[in-house]
Amino acid sequence: MEIFWKILLVIFAVGLISVVLLQKGKSAGLSGAITGGAEHLFGKQKARGLDLFLQRLTVGLAAGFFILALVVAYVVKI
């Protein structure tokens, strides 16, 4: 049973890394750093389509990874 939880944790880790790498960057270099404050001040259009899906998938995978890490730590300790 311990091996099952560890394999599931590795799958979540690889999935989380993949989803994070698929997302667009919030700013692009120096121009993004300069205009980044203005976007926060005046508001920015919400992510649509694929960006929104990737954001939600990232949150889900991160939560799952955190919970699985706790489960694996508990199972290994027993």
PyMOL Python script that loads the backbone (N, CA, C, O; Angstrom):
from pymol import cmd

cmd.read_pdbstr("""\
ATOM      1  N   MET A   1       0.819  -1.193   0.000  1.00  0.00           N
ATOM      2  CA  MET A   1       0.000   0.000   0.000  1.00  0.00           C
ATOM      3  C   MET A   1       0.862   1.256   0.000  1.00  0.00           C
ATOM      4  O   MET A   1       0.508   2.274  -0.594  1.00  0.00           O
ATOM      5  N   GLU A   2       1.992   1.162   0.673  1.00  0.00           N
ATOM      6  CA  GLU A   2       2.913   2.308   0.749  1.00  0.00           C
ATOM      7  C   GLU A   2       3.427   2.682  -0.642  1.00  0.00           C
ATOM      8  O   GLU A   2       3.550   3.864  -0.963  1.00  0.00           O
ATOM      9  N   ILE A   3       3.721   1.692  -1.451  1.00  0.00           N
ATOM     10  CA  ILE A   3       4.236   1.943  -2.801  1.00  0.00           C
ATOM     11  C   ILE A   3       3.174   2.644  -3.650  1.00  0.00           C
ATOM     12  O   ILE A   3       3.500   3.529  -4.441  1.00  0.00           O
ATOM     13  N   PHE A   4       1.910   2.256  -3.492  1.00  0.00           N
ATOM     14  CA  PHE A   4       0.819   2.894  -4.233  1.00  0.00           C
ATOM     15  C   PHE A   4       0.761   4.395  -3.943  1.00  0.00           C
ATOM     16  O   PHE A   4       0.646   5.203  -4.864  1.00  0.00           O
ATOM     17  N   TRP A   5       0.841   4.766  -2.656  1.00  0.00           N
ATOM     18  CA  TRP A   5       0.775   6.183  -2.288  1.00  0.00           C
ATOM     19  C   TRP A   5       1.977   6.946  -2.825  1.00  0.00           C
ATOM     20  O   TRP A   5       1.842   8.089  -3.263  1.00  0.00           O
ATOM     21  N   LYS A   6       3.152   6.324  -2.796  1.00  0.00           N
ATOM     22  CA  LYS A   6       4.351   6.992  -3.309  1.00  0.00           C
ATOM     23  C   LYS A   6       4.285   7.209  -4.820  1.00  0.00           C
ATOM     24  O   LYS A   6       4.672   8.264  -5.322  1.00  0.00           O
ATOM     25  N   ILE A   7       3.790   6.201  -5.537  1.00  0.00           N
ATOM     26  CA  ILE A   7       3.642   6.340  -6.989  1.00  0.00           C
ATOM     27  C   ILE A   7       2.621   7.434  -7.310  1.00  0.00           C
ATOM     28  O   ILE A   7       2.836   8.235  -8.220  1.00  0.00           O
ATOM     29  N   LEU A   8       1.519   7.469  -6.570  1.00  0.00           N
ATOM     30  CA  LEU A   8       0.516   8.513  -6.770  1.00  0.00           C
ATOM     31  C   LEU A   8       1.094   9.899  -6.481  1.00  0.00           C
ATOM     32  O   LEU A   8       0.774  10.861  -7.180  1.00  0.00           O
ATOM     33  N   LEU A   9       1.931  10.005  -5.470  1.00  0.00           N
ATOM     34  CA  LEU A   9       2.579  11.283  -5.142  1.00  0.00           C
ATOM     35  C   LEU A   9       3.506  11.728  -6.270  1.00  0.00           C
ATOM     36  O   LEU A   9       3.543  12.910  -6.612  1.00  0.00           O
ATOM     37  N   VAL A  10       4.248  10.798  -6.843  1.00  0.00           N
ATOM     38  CA  VAL A  10       5.142  11.132  -7.961  1.00  0.00           C
ATOM     39  C   VAL A  10       4.331  11.574  -9.177  1.00  0.00           C
ATOM     40  O   VAL A  10       4.723  12.508  -9.878  1.00  0.00           O
ATOM     41  N   ILE A  11       3.211  10.914  -9.430  1.00  0.00           N
ATOM     42  CA  ILE A  11       2.356  11.305 -10.564  1.00  0.00           C
ATOM     43  C   ILE A  11       1.833  12.724 -10.359  1.00  0.00           C
ATOM     44  O   ILE A  11       1.830  13.525 -11.293  1.00  0.00           O
ATOM     45  N   PHE A  12       1.388  13.039  -9.135  1.00  0.00           N
ATOM     46  CA  PHE A  12       0.911  14.396  -8.856  1.00  0.00           C
ATOM     47  C   PHE A  12       2.040  15.413  -8.997  1.00  0.00           C
ATOM     48  O   PHE A  12       1.820  16.514  -9.503  1.00  0.00           O
ATOM     49  N   ALA A  13       3.250  15.055  -8.554  1.00  0.00           N
ATOM     50  CA  ALA A  13       4.383  15.975  -8.661  1.00  0.00           C
ATOM     51  C   ALA A  13       4.722  16.268 -10.115  1.00  0.00           C
ATOM     52  O   ALA A  13       4.931  17.423 -10.485  1.00  0.00           O
ATOM     53  N   VAL A  14       4.778  15.233 -10.938  1.00  0.00           N
ATOM     54  CA  VAL A  14       5.089  15.425 -12.360  1.00  0.00           C
ATOM     55  C   VAL A  14       3.968  16.215 -13.042  1.00  0.00           C
ATOM     56  O   VAL A  14       4.239  17.077 -13.878  1.00  0.00           O
ATOM     57  N   GLY A  15       2.732  15.928 -12.694  1.00  0.00           N
ATOM     58  CA  GLY A  15       1.608  16.675 -13.258  1.00  0.00           C
ATOM     59  C   GLY A  15       1.641  18.133 -12.861  1.00  0.00           C
ATOM     60  O   GLY A  15       1.381  19.004 -13.691  1.00  0.00           O
ATOM     61  N   LEU A  16       1.957  18.417 -11.607  1.00  0.00           N
ATOM     62  CA  LEU A  16       2.036  19.797 -11.136  1.00  0.00           C
ATOM     63  C   LEU A  16       3.153  20.555 -11.835  1.00  0.00           C
ATOM     64  O   LEU A  16       2.966  21.704 -12.236  1.00  0.00           O
ATOM     65  N   ILE A  17       4.301  19.929 -11.983  1.00  0.00           N
ATOM     66  CA  ILE A  17       5.420  20.564 -12.690  1.00  0.00           C
ATOM     67  C   ILE A  17       5.042  20.849 -14.135  1.00  0.00           C
ATOM     68  O   ILE A  17       5.334  21.927 -14.652  1.00  0.00           O
ATOM     69  N   SER A  18       4.397  19.897 -14.788  1.00  0.00           N
ATOM     70  CA  SER A  18       4.010  20.068 -16.189  1.00  0.00           C
ATOM     71  C   SER A  18       3.014  21.205 -16.361  1.00  0.00           C
ATOM     72  O   SER A  18       3.155  22.022 -17.271  1.00  0.00           O
ATOM     73  N   VAL A  19       2.012  21.262 -15.496  1.00  0.00           N
ATOM     74  CA  VAL A  19       0.990  22.303 -15.613  1.00  0.00           C
ATOM     75  C   VAL A  19       1.583  23.684 -15.352  1.00  0.00           C
ATOM     76  O   VAL A  19       1.226  24.646 -16.032  1.00  0.00           O
ATOM     77  N   VAL A  20       2.473  23.791 -14.389  1.00  0.00           N
ATOM     78  CA  VAL A  20       3.104  25.087 -14.108  1.00  0.00           C
ATOM     79  C   VAL A  20       3.948  25.538 -15.293  1.00  0.00           C
ATOM     80  O   VAL A  20       3.953  26.721 -15.635  1.00  0.00           O
ATOM     81  N   LEU A  21       4.655  24.614 -15.917  1.00  0.00           N
ATOM     82  CA  LEU A  21       5.484  24.988 -17.063  1.00  0.00           C
ATOM     83  C   LEU A  21       4.650  25.337 -18.296  1.00  0.00           C
ATOM     84  O   LEU A  21       5.130  26.066 -19.165  1.00  0.00           O
ATOM     85  N   LEU A  22       3.430  24.845 -18.395  1.00  0.00           N
ATOM     86  CA  LEU A  22       2.566  25.158 -19.530  1.00  0.00           C
ATOM     87  C   LEU A  22       1.943  26.553 -19.440  1.00  0.00           C
ATOM     88  O   LEU A  22       1.491  27.093 -20.449  1.00  0.00           O
ATOM     89  N   GLN A  23       1.918  27.135 -18.248  1.00  0.00           N
ATOM     90  CA  GLN A  23       1.277  28.436 -18.074  1.00  0.00           C
ATOM     91  C   GLN A  23       2.133  29.558 -18.631  1.00  0.00           C
ATOM     92  O   GLN A  23       3.359  29.466 -18.686  1.00  0.00           O
ATOM     93  N   LYS A  24       1.451  30.624 -19.043  1.00  0.00           N
ATOM     94  CA  LYS A  24       2.156  31.809 -19.521  1.00  0.00           C
ATOM     95  C   LYS A  24       2.728  32.565 -18.338  1.00  0.00           C
ATOM     96  O   LYS A  24       2.200  32.494 -17.229  1.00  0.00           O
ATOM     97  N   GLY A  25       3.817  33.293 -18.581  1.00  0.00           N
ATOM     98  CA  GLY A  25       4.388  34.121 -17.532  1.00  0.00           C
ATOM     99  C   GLY A  25       3.510  35.330 -17.271  1.00  0.00           C
ATOM    100  O   GLY A  25       2.808  35.794 -18.169  1.00  0.00           O
ATOM    101  N   LYS A  26       3.541  35.839 -16.059  1.00  0.00           N
ATOM    102  CA  LYS A  26       2.735  37.009 -15.716  1.00  0.00           C
ATOM    103  C   LYS A  26       3.325  38.283 -16.305  1.00  0.00           C
ATOM    104  O   LYS A  26       2.587  39.215 -16.622  1.00  0.00           O
ATOM    105  N   SER A  27       4.629  38.334 -16.456  1.00  0.00           N
ATOM    106  CA  SER A  27       5.256  39.522 -17.033  1.00  0.00           C
ATOM    107  C   SER A  27       6.383  39.080 -17.946  1.00  0.00           C
ATOM    108  O   SER A  27       6.955  38.002 -17.786  1.00  0.00           O
ATOM    109  N   ALA A  28       6.684  39.933 -18.899  1.00  0.00           N
ATOM    110  CA  ALA A  28       7.716  39.592 -19.870  1.00  0.00           C
ATOM    111  C   ALA A  28       8.880  40.578 -19.739  1.00  0.00           C
ATOM    112  O   ALA A  28       8.878  41.647 -20.350  1.00  0.00           O
ATOM    113  N   GLY A  29       9.851  40.206 -18.949  1.00  0.00           N
ATOM    114  CA  GLY A  29      11.057  41.013 -18.838  1.00  0.00           C
ATOM    115  C   GLY A  29      10.840  42.345 -18.149  1.00  0.00           C
ATOM    116  O   GLY A  29       9.970  42.477 -17.288  1.00  0.00           O
ATOM    117  N   LEU A  30      11.647  43.343 -18.536  1.00  0.00           N
ATOM    118  CA  LEU A  30      11.623  44.656 -17.907  1.00  0.00           C
ATOM    119  C   LEU A  30      10.318  45.392 -18.177  1.00  0.00           C
ATOM    120  O   LEU A  30       9.805  46.083 -17.297  1.00  0.00           O
ATOM    121  N   SER A  31       9.780  45.253 -19.377  1.00  0.00           N
ATOM    122  CA  SER A  31       8.525  45.938 -19.687  1.00  0.00           C
ATOM    123  C   SER A  31       7.389  45.399 -18.823  1.00  0.00           C
ATOM    124  O   SER A  31       6.502  46.156 -18.428  1.00  0.00           O
ATOM    125  N   GLY A  32       7.405  44.125 -18.533  1.00  0.00           N
ATOM    126  CA  GLY A  32       6.394  43.551 -17.654  1.00  0.00           C
ATOM    127  C   GLY A  32       6.545  44.026 -16.225  1.00  0.00           C
ATOM    128  O   GLY A  32       5.552  44.194 -15.516  1.00  0.00           O
ATOM    129  N   ALA A  33       7.777  44.244 -15.795  1.00  0.00           N
ATOM    130  CA  ALA A  33       8.009  44.733 -14.443  1.00  0.00           C
ATOM    131  C   ALA A  33       7.510  46.165 -14.298  1.00  0.00           C
ATOM    132  O   ALA A  33       7.003  46.543 -13.242  1.00  0.00           O
ATOM    133  N   ILE A  34       7.653  46.968 -15.361  1.00  0.00           N
ATOM    134  CA  ILE A  34       7.215  48.361 -15.308  1.00  0.00           C
ATOM    135  C   ILE A  34       5.698  48.442 -15.361  1.00  0.00           C
ATOM    136  O   ILE A  34       5.095  49.183 -14.585  1.00  0.00           O
ATOM    137  N   THR A  35       5.076  47.701 -16.254  1.00  0.00           N
ATOM    138  CA  THR A  35       3.622  47.781 -16.408  1.00  0.00           C
ATOM    139  C   THR A  35       2.877  46.882 -15.432  1.00  0.00           C
ATOM    140  O   THR A  35       1.652  46.962 -15.335  1.00  0.00           O
ATOM    141  N   GLY A  36       3.583  46.041 -14.717  1.00  0.00           N
ATOM    142  CA  GLY A  36       2.917  45.134 -13.786  1.00  0.00           C
ATOM    143  C   GLY A  36       2.159  45.869 -12.703  1.00  0.00           C
ATOM    144  O   GLY A  36       1.065  45.452 -12.324  1.00  0.00           O
ATOM    145  N   GLY A  37       2.722  46.958 -12.196  1.00  0.00           N
ATOM    146  CA  GLY A  37       2.034  47.748 -11.178  1.00  0.00           C
ATOM    147  C   GLY A  37       0.776  48.387 -11.715  1.00  0.00           C
ATOM    148  O   GLY A  37      -0.227  48.471 -11.006  1.00  0.00           O
ATOM    149  N   ALA A  38       0.811  48.845 -12.969  1.00  0.00           N
ATOM    150  CA  ALA A  38      -0.368  49.473 -13.563  1.00  0.00           C
ATOM    151  C   ALA A  38      -1.491  48.461 -13.746  1.00  0.00           C
ATOM    152  O   ALA A  38      -2.664  48.800 -13.591  1.00  0.00           O
ATOM    153  N   GLU A  39      -1.138  47.216 -14.075  1.00  0.00           N
ATOM    154  CA  GLU A  39      -2.168  46.192 -14.241  1.00  0.00           C
ATOM    155  C   GLU A  39      -2.871  45.911 -12.922  1.00  0.00           C
ATOM    156  O   GLU A  39      -4.079  45.674 -12.896  1.00  0.00           O
ATOM    157  N   HIS A  40      -2.119  45.936 -11.827  1.00  0.00           N
ATOM    158  CA  HIS A  40      -2.739  45.692 -10.531  1.00  0.00           C
ATOM    159  C   HIS A  40      -3.578  46.887 -10.103  1.00  0.00           C
ATOM    160  O   HIS A  40      -4.603  46.716  -9.442  1.00  0.00           O
ATOM    161  N   LEU A  41      -3.162  48.090 -10.470  1.00  0.00           N
ATOM    162  CA  LEU A  41      -3.876  49.295 -10.075  1.00  0.00           C
ATOM    163  C   LEU A  41      -5.171  49.457 -10.855  1.00  0.00           C
ATOM    164  O   LEU A  41      -6.217  49.735 -10.270  1.00  0.00           O
ATOM    165  N   PHE A  42      -5.111  49.288 -12.149  1.00  0.00           N
ATOM    166  CA  PHE A  42      -6.273  49.523 -13.005  1.00  0.00           C
ATOM    167  C   PHE A  42      -7.050  48.255 -13.326  1.00  0.00           C
ATOM    168  O   PHE A  42      -8.100  48.320 -13.966  1.00  0.00           O
ATOM    169  N   GLY A  43      -6.566  47.136 -12.903  1.00  0.00           N
ATOM    170  CA  GLY A  43      -7.253  45.877 -13.160  1.00  0.00           C
ATOM    171  C   GLY A  43      -6.779  45.253 -14.462  1.00  0.00           C
ATOM    172  O   GLY A  43      -6.322  45.941 -15.374  1.00  0.00           O
ATOM    173  N   LYS A  44      -6.896  43.977 -14.522  1.00  0.00           N
ATOM    174  CA  LYS A  44      -6.464  43.226 -15.699  1.00  0.00           C
ATOM    175  C   LYS A  44      -7.586  42.270 -16.074  1.00  0.00           C
ATOM    176  O   LYS A  44      -8.313  41.785 -15.207  1.00  0.00           O
ATOM    177  N   GLN A  45      -7.723  42.003 -17.351  1.00  0.00           N
ATOM    178  CA  GLN A  45      -8.754  41.069 -17.774  1.00  0.00           C
ATOM    179  C   GLN A  45      -8.478  39.701 -17.158  1.00  0.00           C
ATOM    180  O   GLN A  45      -7.333  39.261 -17.050  1.00  0.00           O
ATOM    181  N   LYS A  46      -9.544  39.059 -16.766  1.00  0.00           N
ATOM    182  CA  LYS A  46      -9.390  37.739 -16.165  1.00  0.00           C
ATOM    183  C   LYS A  46      -8.964  36.738 -17.227  1.00  0.00           C
ATOM    184  O   LYS A  46      -9.236  36.894 -18.418  1.00  0.00           O
ATOM    185  N   ALA A  47      -8.292  35.718 -16.752  1.00  0.00           N
ATOM    186  CA  ALA A  47      -7.828  34.670 -17.664  1.00  0.00           C
ATOM    187  C   ALA A  47      -9.018  33.952 -18.271  1.00  0.00           C
ATOM    188  O   ALA A  47     -10.026  33.726 -17.601  1.00  0.00           O
ATOM    189  N   ARG A  48      -8.901  33.604 -19.513  1.00  0.00           N
ATOM    190  CA  ARG A  48     -10.000  32.940 -20.211  1.00  0.00           C
ATOM    191  C   ARG A  48      -9.505  31.645 -20.823  1.00  0.00           C
ATOM    192  O   ARG A  48      -8.315  31.476 -21.086  1.00  0.00           O
ATOM    193  N   GLY A  49     -10.421  30.753 -21.039  1.00  0.00           N
ATOM    194  CA  GLY A  49     -10.127  29.530 -21.775  1.00  0.00           C
ATOM    195  C   GLY A  49      -9.080  28.656 -21.125  1.00  0.00           C
ATOM    196  O   GLY A  49      -9.222  28.206 -19.988  1.00  0.00           O
ATOM    197  N   LEU A  50      -8.028  28.432 -21.883  1.00  0.00           N
ATOM    198  CA  LEU A  50      -6.974  27.525 -21.444  1.00  0.00           C
ATOM    199  C   LEU A  50      -6.252  28.037 -20.203  1.00  0.00           C
ATOM    200  O   LEU A  50      -5.891  27.251 -19.328  1.00  0.00           O
ATOM    201  N   ASP A  51      -6.039  29.352 -20.121  1.00  0.00           N
ATOM    202  CA  ASP A  51      -5.359  29.912 -18.944  1.00  0.00           C
ATOM    203  C   ASP A  51      -6.152  29.651 -17.665  1.00  0.00           C
ATOM    204  O   ASP A  51      -5.583  29.284 -16.637  1.00  0.00           O
ATOM    205  N   LEU A  52      -7.450  29.843 -17.738  1.00  0.00           N
ATOM    206  CA  LEU A  52      -8.300  29.602 -16.572  1.00  0.00           C
ATOM    207  C   LEU A  52      -8.294  28.125 -16.193  1.00  0.00           C
ATOM    208  O   LEU A  52      -8.229  27.781 -15.012  1.00  0.00           O
ATOM    209  N   PHE A  53      -8.360  27.260 -17.190  1.00  0.00           N
ATOM    210  CA  PHE A  53      -8.311  25.819 -16.933  1.00  0.00           C
ATOM    211  C   PHE A  53      -6.989  25.423 -16.279  1.00  0.00           C
ATOM    212  O   PHE A  53      -6.976  24.648 -15.323  1.00  0.00           O
ATOM    213  N   LEU A  54      -5.877  25.955 -16.793  1.00  0.00           N
ATOM    214  CA  LEU A  54      -4.570  25.619 -16.225  1.00  0.00           C
ATOM    215  C   LEU A  54      -4.426  26.143 -14.805  1.00  0.00           C
ATOM    216  O   LEU A  54      -3.810  25.484 -13.966  1.00  0.00           O
ATOM    217  N   GLN A  55      -4.983  27.318 -14.519  1.00  0.00           N
ATOM    218  CA  GLN A  55      -4.919  27.849 -13.160  1.00  0.00           C
ATOM    219  C   GLN A  55      -5.687  26.955 -12.192  1.00  0.00           C
ATOM    220  O   GLN A  55      -5.204  26.647 -11.103  1.00  0.00           O
ATOM    221  N   ARG A  56      -6.876  26.545 -12.594  1.00  0.00           N
ATOM    222  CA  ARG A  56      -7.689  25.688 -11.718  1.00  0.00           C
ATOM    223  C   ARG A  56      -7.061  24.312 -11.557  1.00  0.00           C
ATOM    224  O   ARG A  56      -7.096  23.734 -10.471  1.00  0.00           O
ATOM    225  N   LEU A  57      -6.487  23.786 -12.630  1.00  0.00           N
ATOM    226  CA  LEU A  57      -5.814  22.497 -12.553  1.00  0.00           C
ATOM    227  C   LEU A  57      -4.593  22.571 -11.639  1.00  0.00           C
ATOM    228  O   LEU A  57      -4.306  21.629 -10.900  1.00  0.00           O
ATOM    229  N   THR A  58      -3.882  23.684 -11.693  1.00  0.00           N
ATOM    230  CA  THR A  58      -2.720  23.877 -10.821  1.00  0.00           C
ATOM    231  C   THR A  58      -3.140  23.877  -9.357  1.00  0.00           C
ATOM    232  O   THR A  58      -2.490  23.246  -8.523  1.00  0.00           O
ATOM    233  N   VAL A  59      -4.214  24.575  -9.043  1.00  0.00           N
ATOM    234  CA  VAL A  59      -4.697  24.616  -7.658  1.00  0.00           C
ATOM    235  C   VAL A  59      -5.103  23.217  -7.196  1.00  0.00           C
ATOM    236  O   VAL A  59      -4.779  22.806  -6.082  1.00  0.00           O
ATOM    237  N   GLY A  60      -5.807  22.495  -8.052  1.00  0.00           N
ATOM    238  CA  GLY A  60      -6.232  21.139  -7.701  1.00  0.00           C
ATOM    239  C   GLY A  60      -5.063  20.195  -7.496  1.00  0.00           C
ATOM    240  O   GLY A  60      -5.037  19.425  -6.536  1.00  0.00           O
ATOM    241  N   LEU A  61      -4.094  20.255  -8.399  1.00  0.00           N
ATOM    242  CA  LEU A  61      -2.925  19.382  -8.272  1.00  0.00           C
ATOM    243  C   LEU A  61      -2.076  19.754  -7.057  1.00  0.00           C
ATOM    244  O   LEU A  61      -1.526  18.877  -6.389  1.00  0.00           O
ATOM    245  N   ALA A  62      -1.970  21.050  -6.771  1.00  0.00           N
ATOM    246  CA  ALA A  62      -1.192  21.477  -5.607  1.00  0.00           C
ATOM    247  C   ALA A  62      -1.851  21.002  -4.318  1.00  0.00           C
ATOM    248  O   ALA A  62      -1.170  20.527  -3.409  1.00  0.00           O
ATOM    249  N   ALA A  63      -3.167  21.126  -4.237  1.00  0.00           N
ATOM    250  CA  ALA A  63      -3.880  20.654  -3.044  1.00  0.00           C
ATOM    251  C   ALA A  63      -3.739  19.138  -2.907  1.00  0.00           C
ATOM    252  O   ALA A  63      -3.495  18.628  -1.814  1.00  0.00           O
ATOM    253  N   GLY A  64      -3.893  18.426  -4.020  1.00  0.00           N
ATOM    254  CA  GLY A  64      -3.732  16.976  -3.990  1.00  0.00           C
ATOM    255  C   GLY A  64      -2.328  16.558  -3.596  1.00  0.00           C
ATOM    256  O   GLY A  64      -2.146  15.605  -2.838  1.00  0.00           O
ATOM    257  N   PHE A  65      -1.335  17.270  -4.111  1.00  0.00           N
ATOM    258  CA  PHE A  65       0.052  16.966  -3.770  1.00  0.00           C
ATOM    259  C   PHE A  65       0.304  17.174  -2.281  1.00  0.00           C
ATOM    260  O   PHE A  65       0.962  16.357  -1.636  1.00  0.00           O
ATOM    261  N   PHE A  66      -0.220  18.265  -1.743  1.00  0.00           N
ATOM    262  CA  PHE A  66      -0.034  18.553  -0.320  1.00  0.00           C
ATOM    263  C   PHE A  66      -0.672  17.467   0.547  1.00  0.00           C
ATOM    264  O   PHE A  66      -0.062  16.980   1.499  1.00  0.00           O
ATOM    265  N   ILE A  67      -1.895  17.101   0.206  1.00  0.00           N
ATOM    266  CA  ILE A  67      -2.596  16.068   0.983  1.00  0.00           C
ATOM    267  C   ILE A  67      -1.890  14.719   0.852  1.00  0.00           C
ATOM    268  O   ILE A  67      -1.726  14.000   1.838  1.00  0.00           O
ATOM    269  N   LEU A  68      -1.471  14.380  -0.371  1.00  0.00           N
ATOM    270  CA  LEU A  68      -0.762  13.109  -0.557  1.00  0.00           C
ATOM    271  C   LEU A  68       0.576  13.087   0.176  1.00  0.00           C
ATOM    272  O   LEU A  68       0.983  12.042   0.685  1.00  0.00           O
ATOM    273  N   ALA A  69       1.257  14.218   0.235  1.00  0.00           N
ATOM    274  CA  ALA A  69       2.522  14.282   0.985  1.00  0.00           C
ATOM    275  C   ALA A  69       2.288  13.979   2.450  1.00  0.00           C
ATOM    276  O   ALA A  69       3.071  13.268   3.079  1.00  0.00           O
ATOM    277  N   LEU A  70       1.201  14.521   2.994  1.00  0.00           N
ATOM    278  CA  LEU A  70       0.880  14.229   4.401  1.00  0.00           C
ATOM    279  C   LEU A  70       0.507  12.760   4.595  1.00  0.00           C
ATOM    280  O   LEU A  70       0.899  12.141   5.584  1.00  0.00           O
ATOM    281  N   VAL A  71      -0.249  12.208   3.649  1.00  0.00           N
ATOM    282  CA  VAL A  71      -0.649  10.794   3.737  1.00  0.00           C
ATOM    283  C   VAL A  71       0.577   9.883   3.651  1.00  0.00           C
ATOM    284  O   VAL A  71       0.708   8.939   4.429  1.00  0.00           O
ATOM    285  N   VAL A  72       1.463  10.167   2.714  1.00  0.00           N
ATOM    286  CA  VAL A  72       2.672   9.341   2.566  1.00  0.00           C
ATOM    287  C   VAL A  72       3.540   9.446   3.821  1.00  0.00           C
ATOM    288  O   VAL A  72       4.085   8.443   4.281  1.00  0.00           O
ATOM    289  N   ALA A  73       3.669  10.634   4.368  1.00  0.00           N
ATOM    290  CA  ALA A  73       4.464  10.785   5.596  1.00  0.00           C
ATOM    291  C   ALA A  73       3.854   9.985   6.750  1.00  0.00           C
ATOM    292  O   ALA A  73       4.576   9.395   7.554  1.00  0.00           O
ATOM    293  N   TYR A  74       2.542   9.969   6.823  1.00  0.00           N
ATOM    294  CA  TYR A  74       1.858   9.221   7.880  1.00  0.00           C
ATOM    295  C   TYR A  74       2.019   7.715   7.676  1.00  0.00           C
ATOM    296  O   TYR A  74       2.279   6.975   8.624  1.00  0.00           O
ATOM    297  N   VAL A  75       1.858   7.267   6.414  1.00  0.00           N
ATOM    298  CA  VAL A  75       1.948   5.828   6.109  1.00  0.00           C
ATOM    299  C   VAL A  75       3.369   5.317   6.343  1.00  0.00           C
ATOM    300  O   VAL A  75       3.550   4.220   6.871  1.00  0.00           O
ATOM    301  N   VAL A  76       4.361   6.088   5.961  1.00  0.00           N
ATOM    302  CA  VAL A  76       5.755   5.662   6.131  1.00  0.00           C
ATOM    303  C   VAL A  76       6.118   5.604   7.608  1.00  0.00           C
ATOM    304  O   VAL A  76       6.890   4.744   8.033  1.00  0.00           O
ATOM    305  N   LYS A  77       5.556   6.522   8.387  1.00  0.00           N
ATOM    306  CA  LYS A  77       5.889   6.575   9.804  1.00  0.00           C
ATOM    307  C   LYS A  77       5.304   5.379  10.571  1.00  0.00           C
ATOM    308  O   LYS A  77       5.858   4.961  11.587  1.00  0.00           O
ATOM    309  N   ILE A  78       4.193   4.838  10.085  1.00  0.00           N
ATOM    310  CA  ILE A  78       3.550   3.708  10.789  1.00  0.00           C
ATOM    311  C   ILE A  78       4.368   2.474  10.725  1.00  0.00           C
ATOM    312  O   ILE A  78       3.970   1.442  11.264  1.00  0.00           O
TER     313      ILE A  78
END
""", "prot")
cmd.dss("prot")
cmd.show_as("cartoon", "prot")
cmd.util.cbc("prot")
cmd.orient("prot")
